[in-house]
């Protein structure tokens, strides 16, 4: 396996909360129903993961935010579920697996995404 894409993003949680207040539709536009119940720090980390994934995919136009969902395994480990436009771009790049790491501390949420393939 080789690394075919790498993305990182950092979000200031207070600024993210302000964006949610200014644009109430942002929550529905960007997050799936399964993600929307999370607290603001976790939502900010999910937003960072979606942005990091877009960067790992080369930030092409036309990606649908709902085509990437950040899920948690039973033990809390995050994973990415991709469909539609996001899955098509990953496939076009030869990516067969995606890895994500999330963090939030001291008012900052961050995410790193690695795309691997043959």
PAGUSE-286083 format. One record per residue (C-alpha): residue number from 1; residue in one letter; x, y, z negated. Coordinates in nm, 3 decimals, always signed. Each point is the difference from the previous one (the first is absolute). Example, Ala and Ser with C-alpha at 12.3 -4.5 7.8 and 13.67 -1.06 7.14 Angstrom:
REM residues 2
NODE seq type      xx      yy      zz
NODE   1    A  +1.230  -0.450  -0.780
NODE   2    S  +0.137  +0.344  +0.066
***
This chain:
REM residues 118
NODE seq type      xx      yy      zz
NODE   1    X  +0.000  +0.000  +0.000
NODE   2    X  +0.111  +0.353  +0.074
NODE   3    X  -0.123  +0.333  -0.129
NODE   4    X  -0.191  +0.162  +0.286
NODE   5    X  -0.141  +0.296  -0.188
NODE   6    X  +0.051  +0.186  -0.325
NODE   7    X  -0.208  +0.280  -0.147
NODE   8    X  -0.006  +0.194  -0.325
NODE   9    X  -0.234  +0.266  -0.131
NODE  10    X  -0.030  +0.206  -0.318
NODE  11    X  -0.317  +0.173  -0.124
NODE  12    X  -0.036  +0.254  -0.280
NODE  13    X  -0.301  -0.131  -0.190
NODE  14    X  -0.132  +0.344  -0.109
NODE  15    X  +0.012  +0.123  +0.361
NODE  16    X  -0.175  -0.318  +0.113
NODE  17    X  -0.277  +0.062  -0.257
NODE  18    X  -0.039  +0.357  +0.131
NODE  19    X  -0.035  -0.137  +0.354
NODE  20    X  -0.275  -0.236  -0.118
NODE  21    X  -0.185  +0.293  -0.157
NODE  22    X  +0.042  +0.227  +0.305
NODE  23    X  -0.102  -0.268  +0.250
NODE  24    X  -0.246  -0.246  -0.155
NODE  25    X  -0.026  -0.185  +0.333
NODE  26    X  +0.370  -0.085  -0.018
NODE  27    X  -0.068  -0.288  -0.239
NODE  28    X  -0.243  -0.169  +0.239
NODE  29    X  +0.206  +0.085  +0.311
NODE  30    X  +0.323  -0.155  -0.130
NODE  31    X  -0.090  -0.270  -0.251
NODE  32    X  -0.203  -0.317  +0.037
NODE  33    X  -0.289  -0.068  -0.241
NODE  34    X  +0.222  -0.246  -0.189
NODE  35    X  +0.262  +0.270  -0.060
NODE  36    X  -0.227  +0.291  -0.097
NODE  37    X  -0.060  -0.116  -0.359
NODE  38    X  +0.366  +0.048  -0.098
NODE  39    X  +0.125  +0.283  -0.219
NODE  40    X  +0.171  +0.299  +0.156
NODE  41    X  +0.356  -0.120  -0.065
NODE  42    X  -0.071  -0.335  +0.165
NODE  43    X  -0.183  +0.167  +0.289
NODE  44    X  +0.299  +0.229  +0.051
NODE  45    X  +0.227  -0.307  +0.009
NODE  46    X  -0.232  -0.165  +0.255
NODE  47    X  +0.009  +0.318  +0.211
NODE  48    X  +0.381  -0.007  -0.018
NODE  49    X  -0.010  -0.366  +0.113
NODE  50    X  -0.219  +0.084  +0.300
NODE  51    X  +0.232  +0.286  +0.096
NODE  52    X  +0.308  -0.219  -0.050
NODE  53    X  -0.156  -0.270  +0.218
NODE  54    X  -0.074  +0.254  +0.274
NODE  55    X  +0.368  +0.103  -0.012
NODE  56    X  +0.115  -0.362  +0.014
NODE  57    X  -0.218  -0.039  +0.312
NODE  58    X  +0.158  +0.305  +0.164
NODE  59    X  -0.287  +0.235  -0.093
NODE  60    X  -0.197  -0.051  +0.322
NODE  61    X  -0.316  +0.201  +0.065
NODE  62    X  -0.332  -0.178  -0.033
NODE  63    X  +0.049  -0.209  -0.315
NODE  64    X  -0.322  -0.041  -0.198
NODE  65    X  +0.060  +0.038  -0.376
NODE  66    X  -0.265  -0.263  -0.077
NODE  67    X  +0.202  -0.251  +0.205
NODE  68    X  +0.248  -0.012  -0.289
NODE  69    X  -0.117  -0.101  -0.345
NODE  70    X  +0.221  -0.019  -0.307
NODE  71    X  -0.106  -0.297  -0.212
NODE  72    X  +0.129  -0.135  -0.329
NODE  73    X  +0.071  -0.367  -0.064
NODE  74    X  -0.119  -0.156  -0.327
NODE  75    X  +0.331  +0.090  -0.165
NODE  76    X  -0.026  +0.361  +0.120
NODE  77    X  +0.249  -0.029  +0.289
NODE  78    X  -0.110  +0.223  +0.290
NODE  79    X  -0.040  -0.130  +0.353
NODE  80    X  -0.114  +0.150  +0.328
NODE  81    X  -0.295  -0.136  +0.195
NODE  82    X  +0.005  +0.133  +0.356
NODE  83    X  -0.258  -0.024  +0.278
NODE  84    X  -0.093  +0.181  +0.321
NODE  85    X  +0.231  +0.282  +0.111
NODE  86    X  +0.257  -0.063  -0.272
NODE  87    X  +0.021  -0.376  +0.062
NODE  88    X  +0.025  +0.062  +0.376
NODE  89    X  +0.294  +0.239  -0.045
NODE  90    X  +0.180  -0.236  -0.240
NODE  91    X  -0.048  -0.286  +0.247
NODE  92    X  +0.124  +0.214  +0.289
NODE  93    X  +0.318  +0.068  -0.198
NODE  94    X  +0.043  -0.371  -0.077
NODE  95    X  -0.069  +0.035  -0.372
NODE  96    X  -0.117  -0.322  -0.159
NODE  97    X  +0.012  +0.103  -0.366
NODE  98    X  -0.039  +0.321  -0.196
NODE  99    X  +0.136  +0.070  -0.348
NODE 100    X  -0.109  +0.288  -0.223
NODE 101    X  +0.121  +0.137  -0.332
NODE 102    X  -0.195  +0.265  -0.193
NODE 103    X  +0.089  +0.216  -0.295
NODE 104    X  -0.144  +0.295  -0.190
NODE 105    X  +0.167  +0.181  -0.286
NODE 106    X  +0.065  +0.357  -0.116
NODE 107    X  -0.270  +0.142  +0.228
NODE 108    X  +0.134  -0.164  +0.316
NODE 109    X  -0.131  -0.299  +0.196
NODE 110    X  +0.225  -0.175  +0.252
NODE 111    X  -0.004  -0.292  +0.237
NODE 112    X  +0.245  -0.189  +0.218
NODE 113    X  -0.108  -0.223  +0.286
NODE 114    X  +0.219  -0.245  +0.192
NODE 115    X  -0.114  -0.172  +0.318
NODE 116    X  +0.178  -0.324  +0.095
NODE 117    X  +0.000  -0.212  +0.311
NODE 118    X  +0.210  -0.243  +0.202
***
